[in-house]
Amino acid sequence: VVVQQNTWAASAGRVVYFSGAPHPNVTTIWRDVMNSESGHCGKFRSILKHVTPIFTAAEAKFLVVVDDDSLLCVPRLLKVLSHYNPDKPLYLGERYGYKVNPFVPGLGSVFATR
């Protein structure tokens, strides 16, 4: 997380960190959802439930969810997102499974917030 703070997070606008454990150097929002051996749907839903009202009320067009070991090129991501209409439903990210666990949040996911 410290690497994120010192690289891409500084230019990303609003960044919120979620964790299942306290971090000594980073303000995090603790979620009482443990990792599972097959997917992280419970943790992902918990995060989305928390951030949806925040980002819906804000002027943010997109919500980007990444893991703590992800690095982003924010200017490049913003350029890609400029081609999408934030007023239309949008999910960018990996999908797996069939009608079960359709989103893979760890690698990174982008949602339109409106």
Beta strands, then each sheet from edge to edge (+ up, - down):
strand 1: 18-19
strand 2: 29-30
strand 3: 62-65
strand 4: 91-93
strand 5: 109-112
sheet 1: 1+ 2+
sheet 2: 3+ 5- 4+
end
